[in-house]
């Protein structure tokens, strides 16, 4: 079926800025041999309501720590060509250090070089080879420790924090352990290999893959760099000062140059007006990890950090307990969420994202009657995001299908059906 746009563009001017792995994308699957497969967006529950949002005039900016080649296939190419051509489907990769937009004719992705110039003066930060080698050594050591511990204590996943580790992640790492993962992990960009160490973009990032993110900080410590490498650079920096390392996604620990993060692309989009306070929402599963750069714009203190001209006048009408761009967490555990976002926690990863997006489309359709001028549409602030998160939590708690990748029905722009859309999609009564 051809995907067009709605005559009623009720989401016009609204931007969703979202993480991908653990948020919009369906969960990885075991291949039964200690490896993994990674389904595209279209095979997960968030696809239909995301397409709905863009059809209705909204913009989606996907921001991931992963590389362009894999997430072009899993996200960008999975979005309908007609919608990509509108220019309202963007992809930022490598922890927000590169931004891609679609060609209006072909729909093919092209890198936004203006972003590179504004954010990094045209030269993205990269690790020197000596740092890459040291990070690979630290990654191998941490992976070896984790899988050795897992072989010694197969129940450690459950005994440590069973609620925060999804069953499919447990299966992947147990199979990897059985396949001999306690040996040195290979340096590879092959997403089917687990565990592995990825060296991306000639040193733009080094990523350790194979340890559940809940355990990442226990097995990897960038401070170990200081014992492996001498002072680096003209300023004589300690190596650990040049690296930002943190758990991400389901099975990763990302090491990127200090100062690189998802907040960089957010600031750029705010400066350009492509993300506007009162007409935007951030979504992610690791607000204490690599989604921190998105979550920080939901902190009340973030109003003071808005770029000049970013509609700061909306502050007077906004929620005092939320920043200019609300963030809804879909982390699998509340323990993975900072205290200031507890009321904005929905949970359930991609299934939670689907439910949030369905409810968001319903709210936007209700709030934007066809005949109303744009200025009559009420702003989307913290109060609305809190209500969406709470509604999603309650709906998922009642639904017997909340833990599965169920493809929800498309929401509708018809106002009379809006209040039923979440329960219909989740099979609740």
C-alpha positions in Angstrom: 0.0 0.0 0.0 1.3 3.4 -1.0 2.1 5.6 2.0 0.8 9.2 1.5 0.1 12.0 3.9 -3.0 13.1 5.8 -4.9 16.0 4.5 -5.1 17.1 8.2 -1.4 17.8 9.0 -2.1 17.8 12.8 1.6 17.0 13.7 3.1 19.8 11.5 6.0 21.4 13.2 6.3 18.7 15.9 9.6 16.9 16.2 10.4 13.6 17.8 14.0 13.1 18.7 14.6 9.5 19.6 17.2 6.9 20.4 17.1 3.7 18.2 18.4 0.5 19.9 16.2 -0.3 22.8 13.8 2.5 21.9 12.4 2.4 18.4 14.0 -0.6 17.0 12.9 -4.2 17.7 15.1 -6.3 20.0 18.0 -8.3 18.5 17.5 -12.0 18.1 19.7 -15.0 18.8 20.8 -17.1 15.8 21.4 -20.0 18.1 25.1 -20.1 17.5 26.3 -17.4 19.8 25.6 -14.6 17.3 22.7 -12.2 16.7 20.5 -10.8 14.0 19.1 -7.3 14.1 15.6 -6.8 12.7 14.7 -3.5 10.9 12.3 -0.9 12.2 9.4 -2.3 10.1 9.4 -5.5 12.0 8.9 -3.9 15.4 5.9 -2.3 17.1 7.0 1.3 16.9 7.0 1.4 13.1 3.3 2.0 12.4 2.8 4.9 14.8 6.1 6.5 13.8 5.0 6.4 10.1 1.7 7.9 11.3 3.4 10.8 13.0 5.5 11.7 9.9 2.4 11.2 7.6 0.6 13.8 9.8 3.4 16.3 9.2 5.8 15.5 12.1 9.5 15.2 11.9 11.6 12.3 13.3 15.2 12.6 14.2 16.8 9.3 15.1 20.0 9.6 17.1 22.2 6.5 17.7 25.6 5.6 18.9 25.9 3.1 16.1 27.4 3.4 12.7 25.7 4.7 9.6 25.9 1.5 7.5 23.9 -0.7 9.9 21.3 1.9 11.0 20.7 3.2 7.5 19.4 -0.3 6.8 17.5 -0.8 10.0 16.0 2.7 10.3 16.4 5.1 7.4 15.7 2.8 4.5 12.9 1.2 6.5 10.9 4.4 6.4 8.7 4.8 3.4 10.4 6.6 0.4 7.6 9.1 0.0 8.1 10.2 3.6 11.9 10.4 3.4 11.5 12.8 0.4 9.6 15.3 2.6 12.9 16.0 4.5 11.3 15.1 7.8 13.2 11.9 8.4 16.7 12.5 9.8 19.4 10.1 11.1 22.3 11.1 13.4 24.9 8.4 14.0 28.1 7.8 16.0 26.6 9.4 19.2 25.3 12.5 17.5 28.6 13.3 15.7 27.2 12.9 12.1 23.8 13.9 10.7 22.1 12.7 7.6 19.1 14.0 5.6 17.3 12.7 2.6 17.6 14.0 -0.9 14.2 15.5 -1.9 14.2 13.7 -5.2 15.8 10.3 -4.6 15.2 10.0 -0.9 18.8 8.8 -0.5 20.7 9.9 2.6 23.3 12.7 2.4 25.4 14.0 5.2 24.7 17.4 6.5 28.1 19.0 6.2 26.9 22.3 7.7 26.3 20.4 11.0 29.9 19.2 10.8 31.2 22.7 10.3 29.0 24.2 13.1 29.6 21.4 15.6 33.2 20.5 15.0 34.6 23.2 12.7 34.5 20.6 9.9 36.7 18.0 11.7 35.1 15.4 13.9 37.1 14.4 17.0 38.9 11.1 16.7 41.1 9.0 19.0 44.8 8.8 18.3 45.9 5.3 17.3 47.7 4.7 20.6 44.4 5.4 22.4 42.4 3.1 20.1 44.9 0.3 20.8 44.7 0.9 24.6 40.8 0.9 24.5 40.8 -2.3 22.5 43.0 -3.9 25.3 40.7 -2.6 28.0 37.6 -3.9 26.1 39.1 -7.4 25.7 40.0 -7.5 29.3 36.6 -6.5 30.4 34.8 -8.9 28.1 37.0 -11.7 29.2 36.3 -11.0 32.9 32.6 -10.8 32.3 32.3 -14.1 30.4 34.7 -15.9 32.8 32.5 -14.8 35.7 29.4 -15.9 33.7 30.8 -19.4 33.1 31.7 -19.6 36.8 28.3 -18.4 37.9 25.6 -19.0 35.2 22.9 -17.5 37.5 24.7 -14.1 37.9 22.3 -12.4 35.5 19.3 -13.3 37.5 20.9 -12.9 41.0 22.3 -9.4 40.1 19.4 -7.6 38.6 17.0 -9.9 36.8 14.3 -7.3 36.4 16.7 -5.0 34.4 18.0 -7.6 32.0 15.6 -8.7 29.3 15.3 -12.4 28.6 16.6 -12.1 25.0 19.7 -10.3 26.2 20.3 -13.0 28.8 20.0 -15.7 26.1 22.4 -13.9 23.8 25.2 -13.6 26.4 24.7 -17.2 27.7 25.0 -18.6 24.2 28.1 -16.4 23.6 29.6 -17.8 26.8 28.9 -21.3 25.7 30.5 -20.6 22.3 33.8 -19.6 23.9 33.4 -15.8 24.4 35.9 -15.8 27.3 38.7 -15.8 24.7 39.9 -12.5 23.3 37.0 -10.7 21.4 37.7 -9.9 17.7 37.8 -6.4 16.4 34.9 -6.4 14.0 32.0 -4.3 12.6 30.0 -7.5 11.8 26.7 -7.1 13.8 26.2 -10.8 13.9 29.4 -11.4 16.0 29.0 -11.3 19.8 31.1 -10.4 21.7 33.2 -8.0 19.6 35.0 -4.7 19.7 34.0 -2.1 17.1 36.5 0.6 16.0 34.3 3.1 14.1 35.2 5.8 11.6 39.0 5.6 11.8 38.9 6.1 15.6 35.7 8.2 16.0 34.5 5.6 18.6 35.5 2.3 20.2 32.6 0.2 21.3 32.6 -3.0 23.4 29.7 -5.3 22.5 28.6 -8.3 24.5 28.1 -7.2 28.1 24.5 -6.3 29.2 24.6 -2.5 29.8 23.5 -3.0 33.4 27.0 -4.5 34.0 29.0 -2.2 31.8 30.5 0.1 34.4 31.5 -3.0 36.5 33.7 -4.5 33.8 34.9 -1.5 31.9 36.8 1.5 33.3 38.4 4.2 31.1 40.6 5.2 34.1 42.6 2.1 33.3 43.9 4.0 30.2 46.1 6.1 32.5 48.2 3.1 33.4 48.5 1.9 29.8 49.3 5.2 28.0 51.4 8.2 28.9 50.2 11.8 28.6 48.6 12.6 25.3 48.5 15.6 23.0 50.1 19.0 23.1 48.4 19.9 26.4 49.7 16.8 28.2 46.2 15.4 29.0 45.7 12.2 30.9 44.2 9.6 28.5 41.1 9.1 30.6 40.3 12.8 30.2 40.0 12.4 26.5 37.5 9.6 26.6 33.8 9.5 27.5 32.9 5.9 28.3 29.4 4.7 29.3 27.0 1.8 28.9 24.6 2.1 26.0 21.8 0.2 24.4 21.4 -3.4 25.5 24.8 -4.9 25.2 27.2 -2.0 24.5 29.8 0.2 26.2 30.6 3.2 24.0 33.9 5.1 24.2 33.8 8.4 22.3 36.0 11.5 22.4 35.2 13.8 25.3 32.7 16.4 24.3 31.0 14.3 21.7 27.4 13.3 22.5 23.8 13.4 21.5 23.4 16.9 23.1 25.6 18.2 20.2 23.0 17.4 17.5 20.2 18.5 19.8 21.7 22.0 20.2 22.2 22.3 16.5 18.6 21.4 15.8 17.4 23.8 18.5 19.5 26.6 17.0 18.0 26.0 13.5 14.5 25.8 14.9 14.0 22.3 13.6 13.4 21.3 17.2 11.3 23.9 19.1 10.3 24.0 22.8 6.6 23.3 23.1 6.6 21.2 19.9 9.0 18.4 20.6 9.6 15.2 22.6 12.7 13.1 23.2 12.5 9.4 23.7 15.1 6.9 24.9 16.0 3.9 27.0 19.3 5.0 28.6 18.9 8.5 30.2 21.7 7.7 32.5 23.8 6.4 29.6 24.3 7.6 26.1 20.8 9.2 25.9 21.9 11.6 28.6 22.5 14.2 25.9 18.8 14.0 25.0 17.5 13.7 28.6 19.4 16.8 29.8 17.0 19.1 27.8 14.2 17.9 30.0 15.9 19.1 33.2 14.4 22.3 34.6 17.9 23.9 34.5 18.0 23.4 30.7 15.9 26.6 30.0 19.0 28.6 30.8 21.1 26.7 28.3 18.7 27.2 25.3 20.5 28.6 22.2 19.6 32.2 21.5 16.3 32.4 19.6 15.0 29.0 20.7 11.6 30.2 21.8 12.7 30.8 25.4 9.6 33.0 25.8 7.6 29.7 26.2 9.2 29.4 29.6 6.5 31.5 31.2 3.8 28.9 30.2 5.8 25.8 30.8 6.0 23.3 33.6 8.4 24.3 36.3 9.4 20.7 36.8 10.5 20.1 33.2 12.9 21.6 30.8 12.2 22.9 27.3 12.1 19.5 25.6 10.4 16.7 27.6 12.0 13.2 27.7 10.1 10.0 28.1 12.0 7.0 29.3 11.3 3.5 27.9 14.1 1.9 29.9 13.3 -1.6 31.1 13.8 -0.6 34.7 13.2 2.5 36.8 16.7 2.0 38.2 18.1 3.1 34.9 16.3 6.5 35.1 17.5 9.6 36.9 15.2 10.9 39.7 14.1 14.0 37.8 12.6 11.7 35.1 10.9 9.1 37.3 7.5 10.6 36.5 8.3 10.5 32.8 9.1 6.8 32.8 7.0 4.5 30.5 9.2 1.4 30.2 9.0 -1.6 27.9 11.5 -0.5 25.3 10.1 -0.6 21.7 6.6 -1.7 22.9 6.6 1.3 25.3 7.7 3.6 22.5 4.9 2.3 20.3 2.3 3.0 23.0 3.8 6.5 23.6 3.7 7.4 19.9 0.1 6.2 19.5 -1.0 8.3 22.5 1.1 11.3 21.2 -0.6 11.1 17.8 -3.9 11.0 19.5 -3.1 14.0 21.6 -1.8 16.0 18.7 -4.9 15.2 16.6 -7.2 16.3 19.5 -5.1 19.4 20.1 -5.0 20.5 16.5 -8.5 20.9 15.0 -8.5 21.2 11.3 -9.8 24.8 11.3 -7.6 26.1 14.0 -4.7 28.5 13.2 -1.2 27.1 14.1 -0.9 29.6 17.0 -4.1 28.1 18.6 -2.5 24.7 19.1 -1.5 24.3 22.8 2.2 23.7 23.5 3.4 20.2 24.4 5.2 20.6 27.7 6.1 18.5 30.8 2.5 18.0 31.9 1.5 16.4 28.6 4.6 14.2 28.6 4.0 13.1 32.2 0.4 12.2 31.3 1.6 10.2 28.2 4.1 8.3 30.3 1.7 7.5 33.0 -1.0 6.4 30.6 1.5 4.1 28.8 2.6 2.6 32.1 -0.9 1.8 33.1 -1.9 0.5 29.7 1.1 -1.8 29.5 0.5 -3.1 33.0 -3.0 -4.1 32.1 -2.0 -5.7 28.7 -1.1 -9.4 28.5 0.8 -8.5 25.3 3.0 -5.8 26.8 6.2 -7.8 26.7 5.9 -8.9 23.1 6.7 -7.1 19.9 3.1 -6.6 18.8 2.5 -4.5 15.7 -0.1 -1.9 16.9 -2.8 -0.6 14.7 -2.4 2.8 13.1 -3.8 5.6 15.2 -6.4 7.8 13.5 -6.6 11.6 13.1 -10.3 11.4 13.8 -10.9 12.9 17.1 -13.7 10.7 18.1 -11.4 7.6 18.1 -8.4 9.3 19.7 -9.1 8.3 23.3 -9.5 4.6 22.3 -6.2 4.3 20.4 -3.9 3.1 23.2 -6.2 0.4 24.5 -7.1 -0.8 21.0 -3.4 -1.1 20.1 -2.5 -2.9 23.3 -5.5 -5.2 23.4 -6.8 -3.8 26.7 -10.4 -3.3 27.6 
